[in-house]
Amino acid sequence: MKVTSEKIKDIFIKIADVLIENKNYLTELDAAIGDADHGINMARGFKKVKEKIEDDSFKNNSDLVKTVAMTLISTVGGASGPLYGTAFLNISKIIPDSDFDIDSFIKIGETVIEGIQKLGKAQRGEKTMLDTIIPAVNALRESKVKGLSLERALEECKKAAEEGMKATIPLLATKGRASYLGERSKGHQDPGATSSYLIIKVIVDELISEME
């Protein structure tokens, strides 16, 4: 499928709107196991992203995604800024200019995972954003093996991301501020896994709407 920089700009603006809308929800999740600032930080960062890209045009997808990355790194506090910023910066280095297929999305997902693991030293099962992202990318790989259509593969990706997010509830946190709580971190959904799901959901829904 073809995805222009204008469409990707629309996707980032929609992500910003959704994260601003969910600012209090993400902050409530973070209040239970963290610094109670995840929603505030994400909303502030993506509000700035929206302002930065809304009236600009970009010569290619790479420039657009790099602008998003640098804006997040400079405006989002806590661990989220560097983690999301690095993820998008890595995407900017490999994102196609217009033609995307399932391999493109798998490669983007793998790049995101690699960057977050390198920076955050986290693995799946440690109650982090990777508990959403890794199952989502695995679902894309499985969809490719099964020969599913791109639309179906993206739906499976979103479904796996949601399941991964919900699966953080019983987990023991071993990374970040939440790890200080020990056993008390169990029973709470991870805010980073939740913001990752919200981002994946917007991306998938927007891409599928382009196919219809």
Residue pairs with C-beta under 8 A, 6 or more apart in sequence:
1 99
1 100
1 101
1 150
1 207
1 210
1 211
2 98
2 99
2 100
3 61
3 96
3 98
3 100
3 207
3 210
4 61
4 98
5 57
5 58
5 59
5 60
5 61
5 63
5 64
6 57
7 206
7 210
8 61
8 64
8 65
9 53
9 54
9 58
9 64
10 206
11 202
11 203
11 206
11 207
12 46
12 49
12 50
12 53
12 64
12 68
13 50
13 53
13 54
14 202
14 206
15 46
15 198
15 199
15 202
15 203
16 46
16 47
16 49
16 50
17 50
18 198
18 199
18 201
18 202
19 26
19 39
19 42
19 43
19 46
19 195
19 198
19 199
20 43
20 46
20 47
22 39
22 195
22 198
23 39
23 40
23 42
23 43
24 39
25 39
25 194
26 38
26 39
26 42
26 43
26 191
26 194
26 195
27 36
27 37
27 38
27 39
27 40
27 191
28 39
29 38
29 39
29 188
29 189
29 190
29 191
29 194
30 36
30 37
30 38
30 39
30 191
32 188
33 173
33 177
33 178
33 181
33 184
33 185
33 188
33 190
33 191
34 176
34 177
34 178
34 191
35 78
35 177
37 77
37 78
38 78
38 80
38 191
38 192
38 195
39 191
41 76
41 77
41 78
41 80
41 81
42 76
42 80
42 84
42 195
44 75
44 76
44 77
45 71
45 72
45 75
45 76
45 80
45 81
45 84
46 72
48 71
48 75
49 68
49 71
49 72
52 67
52 68
52 71
53 64
53 67
53 68
56 67
58 64
58 67
60 97
61 92
61 95
61 96
61 97
61 98
62 92
62 93
62 95
62 97
63 92
65 88
65 89
65 91
65 92
65 95
66 88
66 89
66 92
68 88
69 85
69 86
69 87
69 88
69 89
69 91
69 92
70 85
70 89
72 81
72 84
72 85
72 88
73 81
73 82
73 85
73 86
73 89
74 81
75 81
76 84
76 85
79 120
79 176
79 192
80 192
80 195
82 119
83 116
83 119
83 120
83 129
83 192
86 115
86 116
86 119
87 111
87 112
87 115
87 116
89 115
90 111
90 112
90 114
90 115
91 108
91 111
91 112
93 111
94 107
94 108
94 111
95 104
95 108
96 104
101 150
102 140
102 143
102 144
102 150
102 153
103 144
105 140
105 153
105 154
105 157
106 137
106 140
106 141
106 144
109 133
109 136
109 137
109 140
110 137
112 133
112 137
113 130
113 133
113 134
113 137
116 122
116 129
116 130
116 133
117 123
117 130
120 128
120 130
120 175
121 175
122 128
122 130
122 175
123 130
124 130
124 131
124 134
124 135
125 131
125 171
126 171
126 173
126 174
126 175
127 168
127 171
127 172
127 173
127 174
127 175
127 178
127 185
127 190
127 193
128 168
128 175
128 176
128 190
128 192
128 193
129 190
129 192
129 193
129 195
129 196
130 193
131 164
131 165
131 167
131 168
131 171
131 190
131 193
132 161
132 164
132 165
132 168
132 193
132 194
132 196
132 197
132 200
133 161
133 164
133 196
133 200
134 164
135 160
135 161
135 163
135 164
135 167
136 157
136 158
136 160
136 161
136 164
136 200
137 157
138 160
139 153
139 156
139 157
139 159
139 160
139 161
140 153
140 154
140 156
140 157
142 156
143 152
143 153
143 156
143 157
144 153
148 156
150 211
151 208
151 211
154 204
154 207
154 208
155 204
155 208
157 200
157 204
158 200
158 201
158 204
158 205
161 196
161 197
161 200
161 201
162 197
162 201
164 193
164 197
165 189
165 190
165 193
165 194
165 196
165 197
166 189
168 189
168 190
168 193
169 186
169 187
169 188
169 189
170 186
170 187
171 185
171 186
171 190
172 182
172 183
172 185
172 186
173 179
173 181
173 185
173 190
178 185
178 188
178 190
179 185
